[in-house]
Amino acid sequence: MESPVVSVQAQPRDAVSWIALARRLEADGYDALLAADHPGTAASPFVALAAAAAVTERIGVGSYVSQAGVREPLLLASDVATLDLVSDGRARLALGAGHTPVEWDMVGRNRPDVAGRVRRFQAVAEACRALLAGETVTVEGPETQVHQARLTAPRPVQHRVPFTFGGGNTALLRWAGAHADVVGLSGLGRTLPDGHTHEARWDGADIDRQVDLIEQGAADRAEAPAREALVQLVEVTDDAEGAAHEIARRVGCEASAVLASPYVWIGTVEEIRGTLAAHERRWGITRYVVREAHLDAVDQVRAHLSPAVR
């Protein structure tokens, strides 16, 4: 097994710690610094990441993920292109359909049903990618409207900005299999009544189904998109079984699902490494996004990877 690609999702708390984090990730060989995109409850990812790009030279930068329901294609494409410019070609585009109802409410939009959110996502994603590619875009539909839009300045430095789809909808997983560079699996199920949190969907059979949908969508491509998992918890411990039972109790699933899940790294360093290898064999997961809160534990795992494969 080669070492997985690991990125970090974080939010700025202040200028000093944010800049220090960016420099730490660059020095330690992480792939990217990513920021959530939740208008009203999180920092603007593109402003924060532009600051991080100014003190780094290698790591990728991008939102994880932007919400197609509240982002307009031209404005999103302009943000991504500007980030690509100031980072000298390190920006990523990442987009999801939008599972947080309150965000739709705050921007004055009615949150559509699932089919409507799927249509909105596809319209925004396709328009945004076309704009970043230098095309002139017109979209006339109930989901979004764009009239002869063109991104003349700034233009991205990259010839093609990498695109990640984040989500678990059946139709969009097939679509992502055909169009995305990376598919990010989050393990998030139904949105709970608070409008922000979600049921945990960590069962291996669910992931089997999602990966099968990606492969179906990629049937006409030379290579299916890379698979990535959003890691919700990392715990280095000698008692993986006991920790798994406690986590299972909190999230409402079986301990066996916790131990086998790509959304949790739990156990000794060697146990975690073995689990990551199993994820690659079963689901083709070779990329992970971890949260800043677990960075010290992730560093422990990465420190024990062979230098030849890091």
N, C-alpha and C positions, 0 to 999 in steps of 0.2 A: 504494500500500500504506500502510495506517495502521500506526503503531508498534505492535509486539506488546506484550501485557501480560506483564510479567516479574516473577516472584516469586523469593525466595531461600530455599533450604533450608540450614539451619545447625544446629550443636550448640553449646551453651554450654561454654566452657572455664573461665571464671571470671566473676564478677559484673560486673566493670568492662568487659571486652571485649564481653560479651553486651548490656549496656545501650547501649554505644557503637554496636554494630552496629544495634540497633533504631532508634536515633536517626538513624544514617546512612541507612538505607533509607527512613525517613520523609522526611528532608530531600531525598533524591535522587529521590523519586517512584516508588519501587518499589511493586508492588501489595500484596505480603504477605510476612511472615516466617513460614516454615514449619519444622517440626522433625520429624525422623524419629521413628518410634515402634517401638523395638526393646527391649522390656523386658530388662534385664540387661546390655545392651551400649550403651545410649544413655540420655541424660537423659530424665526424664519430660517429654513435650512440653507437657503442659498446665500443669505448674508453671512451666516455663521461659517459656512464652508468656504466662502471666499476668504475670510480671515485665516482659516486653517491652511488654505492653499498658499497663502503668502509666506508661510514659515516652513513649508515642506517642498520637496521636489519630486517625489516618487508616488506617494500613495494616491489612490483614486478618491474622488469626492462626489457625493450625491445624496439626494433625499432617499429615504427608505421608509415608506414609499409615498409619493404624492398621490392625492386623492382626485380621481378624474371627475368626481361629482362637483367639486368646488374650484377646480383649476380650469382656466380657459386655455385652449391650445396655443394661441399666439403668445400669451403672457408666460406660460410655462416654457415654451420653446425659447423665448427670449432669456428667461432666467437660466436655463440649462446652457445655452450658447454663451452667455456672459461668464458663467462659472467655468466653462471650458476654456474661454479666452484667458481669464486671469489665472487659471491653473496650468496653462500651457498644455492643454489637451488631456486633462485627467478627469473630466466630468462623466457621470453616468446619468442616464434617464431611467427612473424607476416609477412605476405607476400601478395603482390598484383601483378597484371599482368604487371603494368608499363604503365602509361598513359602520361608520359612526354617525348615527342619526342627527345628533346635536350640531354637527358641522354643517349639514345641509340647512338646518333651521337658522343658524347664525348668519348665513349669507343670503337668507331669504328665498331659499328654494325648497320646493316640496320634494322629499325623498321618494323616488319612484319605487315600484316593485322590483323584484330581482331582474326580470326581463328588461325593464327600463334601464336599470343600472348597467346591465351588460351592454345594451346598445349605446349608452352614453360613454362607457369606457372605450368601446371599440372606435367610436367616432373621434374622441379626444386623442386616443393613442395614435391612431392612423394619421390624423391631422398634424399632431405634434412631430411625429417622426418624419413626415413629409416636409414640414417646415425646416427642421434641422438638416434635412438633405438638400435644401435649397430650392424646393418646389414652391410654386404658387398654389394656394389651397383655397377652394371654395367648398363649403359644406352647407347644404340647405336641408334641415330636418328638425324634428321636434327635440332631439337630444342636444344639439349644439348648432350654432350658425357661425360660419366664417366666410367672409366675402373678399375674394381676391387678396388673401393675406400672403405676405412674403416676408421672410426674415432677411433683410438686406444688410443689417448691421445690429449687433456683431454677428459674424459668421463663426461657427465652431472651428476650433483648430483641428480636431479630429475629422478625418474623412467620413467616418460613421460613428456616431456616439453610441456606445453599448446600451442596450435596452433590457431592463429587468421587469418582468411581470410578477407582482406579489398578490397572491390570493388563492382561493380554493374552489371557485365556482366551476361547475362542470364545463359549461360552454367556453369559458375563458381559458381554462386549462388546455382545451383542444386548440383554441386560437393561439395561445402562447406557444404551444408545441410547434406551430407553423411559423411564428413570427418573432419570438423573443430570443435573446442571446442567453438569458438566465431566467429560470423560473424559481421564485422564492416561495417556499412552503413555510407556513407560519404555525400550523397546528391550532389555529383559531376557529372555533365553531360559531354557533348562533350568538348574536349580540344579546347580552343580558339587559334587563330592564333599566339599568343605570345609563345605558346608551354608550358606554365606553368599554366595559369589560366583556369577556366572551367565555363561552364554554370551551373547555380543552377538548380538542379532537386529536388525540394522540395514538389512537389504535392503529396497529400496523396494517390492518385490512383497509382502513381509510387511505393510508399512504400508498398502498398497493394500487388502489383504484385511481388515485390522483396521478401517479406515475404512468399508469396505463393510458390515461387520457392524454397526457403530454406526448407519449409515444405515438398514439393515434394521430394527433395533430401534426407530428413531425414525419409522418410516413413518406411524404414526397421530398423531404430534405435529405441532404447528404449526411447530416449529423444533427441529432436532437439537441435542444438547448441544455446547457449545464443546469444541474439541480443544486439548490441552496436551501438550507434550513435556518430559521430564526431560532436561536437558542434562548429559551426563557430562563434557564437556571443552570448554574455550574457549581458543583460541590465536590471537592476532592475529599474523600472519606474512606476509612477502612470498613465502614458498615453501610455499604450501598443498599442492602436489603432494608435495613431499618430506616434509612433516609427516604427510600422510595415509598415505603408505607406511609410516612408522614406527608410527603408531597401528594400522594394519591388521595389521602384523606382531604387535603385542602382543595384539590382541583376536581375531585369527584370522578376518579377513574381507578383502574386496577394497578397495583404496584408493578405487575409484570409489564404493563404498558409503559409505565414510567421508565423502567430499566431498559426497555428496548427502543425508546423514543429518540429520534434525532433532535428533539426540542429540549432535551435535558442531557447534560453531561454530568454523570454521577458515578462515584466509585474511586478506586485508586487510579493513579495515572495510567498504569498498565491496563486496568479494566476499561477505562475510558478510551484508550487507544484501540483496544480490541472491539469496542462497540462502534467506533467510527469506521473501522474496517468493515464491520458487518453492514453498516448503513450504505457504504459504497457498493458492496456486493449485491445487496437486496434492492436498493433504490437508485443507485448511481449518484448518490449525494457526495459531492466532492468539495462543496463550499459551505461555509457557515458564517452567520452574522451573530456576534455575541454582544451582550449589553455591557456598557462601561462598568456597571456595578460589580461584574464578575471578572474583571480584567486580571486581577491578581491570580485567581484560580486558573484562568485560561493560560496565563504565563507559565504556571507550573506544568501544565500539560504540554505546552509547546516546547518548554525547555528540555523535555525528555525525548523529543523527536530526534531521529538521526540527522546530523548535519548534512548528510548526503541527500536527504529528501526534503529538507526544510525550504 
